[in-house]
Amino acid sequence: MPTEATLTSKGQTTIPKEIRDSLGMKPGDRMTFTLMPDATVVMRVKSGSLAELAGTLYKKGRKSVPVEKLSR
């Protein structure tokens, strides 16, 4: 889906709405940019933080296990 954007004098641009929507992006999301040897730029959306995952694996009635006791 080729789309265009304009670079401002401050080096800012807007990610087109259809791309933001397709990626499920919301205000405050972070991205990484990687410049490839062929001058292609790869943008990746950084999704979630470890803090957001806290408690997601909790199961009622189960005791927590210290990190040191987890097997690798």
C-alpha positions as protocol buffer text, in pm:
chain_id: "A"
residue {
  index: 1
  type: MET
  ca { x: 0 y: 0 z: 0 }
}
residue {
  index: 2
  type: PRO
  ca { x: 219 y: 286 z: -120 }
}
residue {
  index: 3
  type: THR
  ca { x: 143 y: 618 z: 48 }
}
residue {
  index: 4
  type: GLU
  ca { x: 325 y: 948 z: 69 }
}
residue {
  index: 5
  type: ALA
  ca { x: 413 y: 1174 z: 358 }
}
residue {
  index: 6
  type: THR
  ca { x: 594 y: 1507 z: 383 }
}
residue {
  index: 7
  type: LEU
  ca { x: 896 y: 1580 z: 601 }
}
residue {
  index: 8
  type: THR
  ca { x: 872 y: 1905 z: 798 }
}
residue {
  index: 9
  type: SER
  ca { x: 1159 y: 2147 z: 859 }
}
residue {
  index: 10
  type: LYS
  ca { x: 1188 y: 1990 z: 1208 }
}
residue {
  index: 11
  type: GLY
  ca { x: 1239 y: 1641 z: 1062 }
}
residue {
  index: 12
  type: GLN
  ca { x: 887 y: 1527 z: 1155 }
}
residue {
  index: 13
  type: THR
  ca { x: 631 y: 1343 z: 946 }
}
residue {
  index: 14
  type: THR
  ca { x: 290 y: 1186 z: 992 }
}
residue {
  index: 15
  type: ILE
  ca { x: 238 y: 813 z: 945 }
}
residue {
  index: 16
  type: PRO
  ca { x: -57 y: 782 z: 708 }
}
residue {
  index: 17
  type: LYS
  ca { x: -385 y: 684 z: 878 }
}
residue {
  index: 18
  type: GLU
  ca { x: -432 y: 361 z: 681 }
}
residue {
  index: 19
  type: ILE
  ca { x: -88 y: 241 z: 795 }
}
residue {
  index: 20
  type: ARG
  ca { x: -151 y: 342 z: 1159 }
}
residue {
  index: 21
  type: ASP
  ca { x: -484 y: 161 z: 1149 }
}
residue {
  index: 22
  type: SER
  ca { x: -337 y: -152 z: 986 }
}
residue {
  index: 23
  type: LEU
  ca { x: -66 y: -169 z: 1253 }
}
residue {
  index: 24
  type: GLY
  ca { x: -308 y: -92 z: 1537 }
}
residue {
  index: 25
  type: MET
  ca { x: -98 y: 209 z: 1637 }
}
residue {
  index: 26
  type: LYS
  ca { x: -216 y: 454 z: 1900 }
}
residue {
  index: 27
  type: PRO
  ca { x: -77 y: 778 z: 2046 }
}
residue {
  index: 28
  type: GLY
  ca { x: 232 y: 713 z: 2257 }
}
residue {
  index: 29
  type: ASP
  ca { x: 340 y: 401 z: 2065 }
}
residue {
  index: 30
  type: ARG
  ca { x: 713 y: 383 z: 1998 }
}
residue {
  index: 31
  type: MET
  ca { x: 888 y: 276 z: 1680 }
}
residue {
  index: 32
  type: THR
  ca { x: 1235 y: 174 z: 1572 }
}
residue {
  index: 33
  type: PHE
  ca { x: 1386 y: 265 z: 1236 }
}
residue {
  index: 34
  type: THR
  ca { x: 1657 y: 58 z: 1070 }
}
residue {
  index: 35
  type: LEU
  ca { x: 1849 y: 179 z: 765 }
}
residue {
  index: 36
  type: MET
  ca { x: 1928 y: -115 z: 537 }
}
residue {
  index: 37
  type: PRO
  ca { x: 2234 y: -126 z: 307 }
}
residue {
  index: 38
  type: ASP
  ca { x: 2014 y: -67 z: 0 }
}
residue {
  index: 39
  type: ALA
  ca { x: 1877 y: 261 z: 151 }
}
residue {
  index: 40
  type: THR
  ca { x: 1547 y: 96 z: 250 }
}
residue {
  index: 41
  type: VAL
  ca { x: 1419 y: 206 z: 590 }
}
residue {
  index: 42
  type: VAL
  ca { x: 1239 y: -54 z: 801 }
}
residue {
  index: 43
  type: MET
  ca { x: 1004 y: 81 z: 1067 }
}
residue {
  index: 44
  type: ARG
  ca { x: 888 y: -150 z: 1345 }
}
residue {
  index: 45
  type: VAL
  ca { x: 628 y: -66 z: 1606 }
}
residue {
  index: 46
  type: LYS
  ca { x: 746 y: -153 z: 1953 }
}
residue {
  index: 47
  type: SER
  ca { x: 450 y: -321 z: 2113 }
}
residue {
  index: 48
  type: GLY
  ca { x: 386 y: -314 z: 2485 }
}
residue {
  index: 49
  type: SER
  ca { x: 621 y: -312 z: 2777 }
}
residue {
  index: 50
  type: LEU
  ca { x: 704 y: -575 z: 3034 }
}
residue {
  index: 51
  type: ALA
  ca { x: 514 y: -373 z: 3292 }
}
residue {
  index: 52
  type: GLU
  ca { x: 195 y: -418 z: 3087 }
}
residue {
  index: 53
  type: LEU
  ca { x: 239 y: -797 z: 3108 }
}
residue {
  index: 54
  type: ALA
  ca { x: 245 y: -802 z: 3488 }
}
residue {
  index: 55
  type: GLY
  ca { x: -20 y: -1039 z: 3618 }
}
residue {
  index: 56
  type: THR
  ca { x: -123 y: -1179 z: 3281 }
}
residue {
  index: 57
  type: LEU
  ca { x: -7 y: -1530 z: 3371 }
}
residue {
  index: 58
  type: TYR
  ca { x: -172 y: -1535 z: 3712 }
}
residue {
  index: 59
  type: LYS
  ca { x: -400 y: -1831 z: 3772 }
}
residue {
  index: 60
  type: LYS
  ca { x: -632 y: -1831 z: 4072 }
}
residue {
  index: 61
  type: GLY
  ca { x: -521 y: -2074 z: 4341 }
}
residue {
  index: 62
  type: ARG
  ca { x: -163 y: -2100 z: 4217 }
}
residue {
  index: 63
  type: LYS
  ca { x: 128 y: -1977 z: 4418 }
}
residue {
  index: 64
  type: SER
  ca { x: 381 y: -1748 z: 4255 }
}
residue {
  index: 65
  type: VAL
  ca { x: 728 y: -1883 z: 4180 }
}
residue {
  index: 66
  type: PRO
  ca { x: 1039 y: -1672 z: 4236 }
}
residue {
  index: 67
  type: VAL
  ca { x: 1237 y: -1600 z: 3921 }
}
residue {
  index: 68
  type: GLU
  ca { x: 1537 y: -1785 z: 4062 }
}
residue {
  index: 69
  type: LYS
  ca { x: 1338 y: -2109 z: 4069 }
}
residue {
  index: 70
  type: LEU
  ca { x: 1223 y: -2095 z: 3708 }
}
residue {
  index: 71
  type: SER
  ca { x: 1397 y: -2341 z: 3475 }
}
residue {
  index: 72
  type: ARG
  ca { x: 1560 y: -2214 z: 3160 }
}
